[in-house]
């Protein structure tokens, strides 16, 4: 399996093919991108720039050089920051534009707005505004089918990393969009311990694998079915209770400091979960996350069970 640090923005630039009409003598500003610090920017005399804001330096306002990609008879023009944004959007299916600004663009909301406008104009992303009671509206983004196909080619992501497009399950938009923040928090903790995230599996992907196994086990004897499902759960780094395999919201596969492959299962709980469900998620060994307003309730639900490990707010 290819070792790919999905948090490292340098991978985008390394995988990005150089357009035929550009020289390899292109000079960069030497900055190194990373999550929470924004994407690398380089100057170009051939790419139009946004009008600069008063007092803004040329380094701050100069966009990346664009690369051309042909697909389906069309030519698309992308900067490395747009590729990084599309990669994260496709990996998590639904992402809040403000979180994208925070983790890919170092808090530069004007830059993410500019890039999303470019991607939307090219038919690569779609946006949806979600209105919530007693809360501010959220602008969510997802890849289009065209964007899904293009980002695989442009980013160089390994084949085993699933990429999604389109919005699904409107009632779960809020929850699904927050999973991006959950992953970023967990990913940073993995990196701080010397690890390297290499793959993300959402529950969509895990459910597909488990459901195929359940279908194959339908006509087996009870003992054979238990053995098969137990083997499948172990293969996917999951726990099983009888014939019930517990699925997390996100599974992060990562390489440890010692070069071993490990998995971490992450679950975002909300106020809609019953106490029994909360305890079940903790018993499955998942690392539990909660929105700030829900964290105390979840801690109370786990306090007397002996299963309280850590409830992290997002």
Secondary structure as a PSIPRED ss2 file (coil, helix, strand):
# PSIPRED VFORMAT (PSIPRED V4.0)

   1 X C   1.000  0.000  0.000
   2 X C   1.000  0.000  0.000
   3 X C   1.000  0.000  0.000
   4 X C   1.000  0.000  0.000
   5 X C   1.000  0.000  0.000
   6 X C   1.000  0.000  0.000
   7 X C   1.000  0.000  0.000
   8 X C   1.000  0.000  0.000
   9 X C   1.000  0.000  0.000
  10 X H   0.000  1.000  0.000
  11 X H   0.000  1.000  0.000
  12 X H   0.000  1.000  0.000
  13 X H   0.000  1.000  0.000
  14 X H   0.000  1.000  0.000
  15 X H   0.000  1.000  0.000
  16 X C   1.000  0.000  0.000
  17 X C   1.000  0.000  0.000
  18 X C   1.000  0.000  0.000
  19 X C   1.000  0.000  0.000
  20 X C   1.000  0.000  0.000
  21 X C   1.000  0.000  0.000
  22 X C   1.000  0.000  0.000
  23 X C   1.000  0.000  0.000
  24 X C   1.000  0.000  0.000
  25 X C   1.000  0.000  0.000
  26 X C   1.000  0.000  0.000
  27 X C   1.000  0.000  0.000
  28 X C   1.000  0.000  0.000
  29 X C   1.000  0.000  0.000
  30 X C   1.000  0.000  0.000
  31 X C   1.000  0.000  0.000
  32 X C   1.000  0.000  0.000
  33 X C   1.000  0.000  0.000
  34 X C   1.000  0.000  0.000
  35 X C   1.000  0.000  0.000
  36 X C   1.000  0.000  0.000
  37 X C   1.000  0.000  0.000
  38 X C   1.000  0.000  0.000
  39 X C   1.000  0.000  0.000
  40 X C   1.000  0.000  0.000
  41 X C   1.000  0.000  0.000
  42 X C   1.000  0.000  0.000
  43 X C   1.000  0.000  0.000
  44 X C   1.000  0.000  0.000
  45 X C   1.000  0.000  0.000
  46 X C   1.000  0.000  0.000
  47 X C   1.000  0.000  0.000
  48 X C   1.000  0.000  0.000
  49 X C   1.000  0.000  0.000
  50 X C   1.000  0.000  0.000
  51 X C   1.000  0.000  0.000
  52 X C   1.000  0.000  0.000
  53 X C   1.000  0.000  0.000
  54 X C   1.000  0.000  0.000
  55 X C   1.000  0.000  0.000
  56 X C   1.000  0.000  0.000
  57 X C   1.000  0.000  0.000
  58 X H   0.000  1.000  0.000
  59 X H   0.000  1.000  0.000
  60 X H   0.000  1.000  0.000
  61 X H   0.000  1.000  0.000
  62 X C   1.000  0.000  0.000
  63 X C   1.000  0.000  0.000
  64 X C   1.000  0.000  0.000
  65 X C   1.000  0.000  0.000
  66 X C   1.000  0.000  0.000
  67 X E   0.000  0.000  1.000
  68 X E   0.000  0.000  1.000
  69 X E   0.000  0.000  1.000
  70 X E   0.000  0.000  1.000
  71 X E   0.000  0.000  1.000
  72 X C   1.000  0.000  0.000
  73 X C   1.000  0.000  0.000
  74 X E   0.000  0.000  1.000
  75 X E   0.000  0.000  1.000
  76 X E   0.000  0.000  1.000
  77 X E   0.000  0.000  1.000
  78 X E   0.000  0.000  1.000
  79 X C   1.000  0.000  0.000
  80 X H   0.000  1.000  0.000
  81 X H   0.000  1.000  0.000
  82 X H   0.000  1.000  0.000
  83 X H   0.000  1.000  0.000
  84 X H   0.000  1.000  0.000
  85 X H   0.000  1.000  0.000
  86 X H   0.000  1.000  0.000
  87 X H   0.000  1.000  0.000
  88 X H   0.000  1.000  0.000
  89 X H   0.000  1.000  0.000
  90 X H   0.000  1.000  0.000
  91 X H   0.000  1.000  0.000
  92 X H   0.000  1.000  0.000
  93 X C   1.000  0.000  0.000
  94 X C   1.000  0.000  0.000
  95 X E   0.000  0.000  1.000
  96 X E   0.000  0.000  1.000
  97 X H   0.000  1.000  0.000
  98 X H   0.000  1.000  0.000
  99 X H   0.000  1.000  0.000
 100 X H   0.000  1.000  0.000
 101 X H   0.000  1.000  0.000
 102 X H   0.000  1.000  0.000
 103 X H   0.000  1.000  0.000
 104 X H   0.000  1.000  0.000
 105 X C   1.000  0.000  0.000
 106 X C   1.000  0.000  0.000
 107 X C   1.000  0.000  0.000
 108 X C   1.000  0.000  0.000
 109 X H   0.000  1.000  0.000
 110 X H   0.000  1.000  0.000
 111 X H   0.000  1.000  0.000
 112 X H   0.000  1.000  0.000
 113 X H   0.000  1.000  0.000
 114 X H   0.000  1.000  0.000
 115 X H   0.000  1.000  0.000
 116 X H   0.000  1.000  0.000
 117 X H   0.000  1.000  0.000
 118 X H   0.000  1.000  0.000
 119 X H   0.000  1.000  0.000
 120 X H   0.000  1.000  0.000
 121 X H   0.000  1.000  0.000
 122 X C   1.000  0.000  0.000
 123 X C   1.000  0.000  0.000
 124 X C   1.000  0.000  0.000
 125 X E   0.000  0.000  1.000
 126 X E   0.000  0.000  1.000
 127 X E   0.000  0.000  1.000
 128 X E   0.000  0.000  1.000
 129 X E   0.000  0.000  1.000
 130 X E   0.000  0.000  1.000
 131 X E   0.000  0.000  1.000
 132 X E   0.000  0.000  1.000
 133 X C   1.000  0.000  0.000
 134 X C   1.000  0.000  0.000
 135 X E   0.000  0.000  1.000
 136 X E   0.000  0.000  1.000
 137 X E   0.000  0.000  1.000
 138 X E   0.000  0.000  1.000
 139 X E   0.000  0.000  1.000
 140 X E   0.000  0.000  1.000
 141 X E   0.000  0.000  1.000
 142 X E   0.000  0.000  1.000
 143 X E   0.000  0.000  1.000
 144 X C   1.000  0.000  0.000
 145 X H   0.000  1.000  0.000
 146 X H   0.000  1.000  0.000
 147 X H   0.000  1.000  0.000
 148 X H   0.000  1.000  0.000
 149 X H   0.000  1.000  0.000
 150 X H   0.000  1.000  0.000
 151 X H   0.000  1.000  0.000
 152 X H   0.000  1.000  0.000
 153 X H   0.000  1.000  0.000
 154 X H   0.000  1.000  0.000
 155 X H   0.000  1.000  0.000
 156 X C   1.000  0.000  0.000
 157 X C   1.000  0.000  0.000
 158 X C   1.000  0.000  0.000
 159 X C   1.000  0.000  0.000
 160 X C   1.000  0.000  0.000
 161 X C   1.000  0.000  0.000
 162 X C   1.000  0.000  0.000
 163 X C   1.000  0.000  0.000
 164 X C   1.000  0.000  0.000
 165 X C   1.000  0.000  0.000
 166 X C   1.000  0.000  0.000
 167 X C   1.000  0.000  0.000
 168 X C   1.000  0.000  0.000
 169 X C   1.000  0.000  0.000
 170 X H   0.000  1.000  0.000
 171 X H   0.000  1.000  0.000
 172 X H   0.000  1.000  0.000
 173 X H   0.000  1.000  0.000
 174 X H   0.000  1.000  0.000
 175 X H   0.000  1.000  0.000
 176 X H   0.000  1.000  0.000
 177 X H   0.000  1.000  0.000
 178 X H   0.000  1.000  0.000
 179 X H   0.000  1.000  0.000
 180 X H   0.000  1.000  0.000
 181 X H   0.000  1.000  0.000
 182 X H   0.000  1.000  0.000
 183 X H   0.000  1.000  0.000
 184 X H   0.000  1.000  0.000
 185 X H   0.000  1.000  0.000
 186 X H   0.000  1.000  0.000
 187 X H   0.000  1.000  0.000
 188 X H   0.000  1.000  0.000
 189 X H   0.000  1.000  0.000
 190 X H   0.000  1.000  0.000
 191 X H   0.000  1.000  0.000
 192 X H   0.000  1.000  0.000
 193 X C   1.000  0.000  0.000
 194 X C   1.000  0.000  0.000
 195 X C   1.000  0.000  0.000
 196 X E   0.000  0.000  1.000
 197 X E   0.000  0.000  1.000
 198 X E   0.000  0.000  1.000
 199 X E   0.000  0.000  1.000
 200 X E   0.000  0.000  1.000
 201 X E   0.000  0.000  1.000
 202 X E   0.000  0.000  1.000
 203 X H   0.000  1.000  0.000
 204 X H   0.000  1.000  0.000
 205 X H   0.000  1.000  0.000
 206 X H   0.000  1.000  0.000
 207 X H   0.000  1.000  0.000
 208 X H   0.000  1.000  0.000
 209 X H   0.000  1.000  0.000
 210 X H   0.000  1.000  0.000
 211 X H   0.000  1.000  0.000
 212 X H   0.000  1.000  0.000
 213 X H   0.000  1.000  0.000
 214 X H   0.000  1.000  0.000
 215 X H   0.000  1.000  0.000
 216 X H   0.000  1.000  0.000
 217 X C   1.000  0.000  0.000
 218 X C   1.000  0.000  0.000
 219 X C   1.000  0.000  0.000
 220 X C   1.000  0.000  0.000
 221 X C   1.000  0.000  0.000
 222 X H   0.000  1.000  0.000
 223 X H   0.000  1.000  0.000
 224 X H   0.000  1.000  0.000
 225 X H   0.000  1.000  0.000
 226 X H   0.000  1.000  0.000
 227 X H   0.000  1.000  0.000
 228 X H   0.000  1.000  0.000
 229 X H   0.000  1.000  0.000
 230 X H   0.000  1.000  0.000
 231 X H   0.000  1.000  0.000
 232 X H   0.000  1.000  0.000
 233 X H   0.000  1.000  0.000
 234 X H   0.000  1.000  0.000
 235 X H   0.000  1.000  0.000
 236 X C   1.000  0.000  0.000
 237 X C   1.000  0.000  0.000
 238 X C   1.000  0.000  0.000
 239 X C   1.000  0.000  0.000
 240 X E   0.000  0.000  1.000
 241 X E   0.000  0.000  1.000
 242 X C   1.000  0.000  0.000
 243 X C   1.000  0.000  0.000
 244 X E   0.000  0.000  1.000
 245 X E   0.000  0.000  1.000
 246 X C   1.000  0.000  0.000
 247 X C   1.000  0.000  0.000
 248 X C   1.000  0.000  0.000
 249 X C   1.000  0.000  0.000
 250 X E   0.000  0.000  1.000
 251 X E   0.000  0.000  1.000
 252 X E   0.000  0.000  1.000
 253 X E   0.000  0.000  1.000
 254 X E   0.000  0.000  1.000
 255 X E   0.000  0.000  1.000
 256 X C   1.000  0.000  0.000
 257 X C   1.000  0.000  0.000
 258 X C   1.000  0.000  0.000
 259 X C   1.000  0.000  0.000
 260 X C   1.000  0.000  0.000
 261 X E   0.000  0.000  1.000
 262 X E   0.000  0.000  1.000
 263 X E   0.000  0.000  1.000
 264 X E   0.000  0.000  1.000
 265 X E   0.000  0.000  1.000
 266 X E   0.000  0.000  1.000
 267 X E   0.000  0.000  1.000
 268 X E   0.000  0.000  1.000
 269 X E   0.000  0.000  1.000
 270 X C   1.000  0.000  0.000
 271 X C   1.000  0.000  0.000
 272 X C   1.000  0.000  0.000
 273 X C   1.000  0.000  0.000
 274 X C   1.000  0.000  0.000
 275 X H   0.000  1.000  0.000
 276 X H   0.000  1.000  0.000
 277 X H   0.000  1.000  0.000
 278 X H   0.000  1.000  0.000
 279 X H   0.000  1.000  0.000
 280 X H   0.000  1.000  0.000
 281 X H   0.000  1.000  0.000
 282 X H   0.000  1.000  0.000
 283 X H   0.000  1.000  0.000
 284 X C   1.000  0.000  0.000
 285 X C   1.000  0.000  0.000
 286 X C   1.000  0.000  0.000
 287 X E   0.000  0.000  1.000
 288 X E   0.000  0.000  1.000
 289 X E   0.000  0.000  1.000
 290 X E   0.000  0.000  1.000
 291 X C   1.000  0.000  0.000
 292 X H   0.000  1.000  0.000
 293 X H   0.000  1.000  0.000
 294 X H   0.000  1.000  0.000
 295 X H   0.000  1.000  0.000
 296 X H   0.000  1.000  0.000
 297 X H   0.000  1.000  0.000
 298 X H   0.000  1.000  0.000
 299 X H   0.000  1.000  0.000
 300 X H   0.000  1.000  0.000
 301 X H   0.000  1.000  0.000
 302 X H   0.000  1.000  0.000
 303 X H   0.000  1.000  0.000
 304 X C   1.000  0.000  0.000
 305 X C   1.000  0.000  0.000
 306 X C   1.000  0.000  0.000
 307 X C   1.000  0.000  0.000
 308 X C   1.000  0.000  0.000
 309 X C   1.000  0.000  0.000
 310 X C   1.000  0.000  0.000
 311 X E   0.000  0.000  1.000
 312 X E   0.000  0.000  1.000
 313 X E   0.000  0.000  1.000
 314 X C   1.000  0.000  0.000
